[in-house]
Amino acid sequence: MYLRVACLFSGGKDSTYSLYLAKQWGLSVDCLLTLIPHSEESSLFHCPNIWTTQLQSQALDIPIITKKINSISIDEEYNKLDELISQANNNYKIEGIVHGGIRSNFQKNKFDKICKKYNLKLISPLWHIDDYYYMNILLKNCFVIQITSVSSMGLDANFLGIILNDSTLEDLYRRSRKYGFNLSFEGGEAETLVLDCPIFKKKLEILTSNIHWDGQRGIVEISDISLLNK
């Protein structure tokens, strides 16, 4: 299957691994699409440190199109997504959209609706993937993933800023069984940032960041990143 596609891209593990799989399948990923939410309360889009997608675009050597959302309205988010996909369609003559959803029917239905409008194929490489298998395969494929926010019972400030490895994944697995959160963080229990992976031509190094924790949830606020040769 050869298609010219755009990838909805947040810089986290799900969108990056979906991009990785799309390229493995022989799809031509012609651009990245990033929407900048008005706040972290967005129902559709990733928020923490979203500006770093500009550097990840450079690391991937794939152009990026971004648009800023001016409110938390679902209609506003959908309209901005429409504008973004329309621009990608006009600029790159894309045939499909890749997205990293795993189980959110709400998200998938929104994306499917807009793809039908533009006669595009919606490609969801991670749809209904097993959480434990998925998290392990990320590590086996040498994805360097930092946890940048947590907002679930069972995830405390100690997880902020850590790099996922086999040991932390087993800890997360035990906690997910005890507290009932999704191991893949599909429900927004945590957010991630990919610092390196096999399709990055350069890797990201965080130079300056601050951790904010309110007792129940927290975020790693990144203020400076550099790109390093691999």
Summary of the structure (lengths in Angstrom):
residues: 230
radius of gyration: 16.8
end to end distance: 30.6
largest distance: 48.2
contacts: 752
relative contact order: 0.17
helix: 36%
strand: 28%
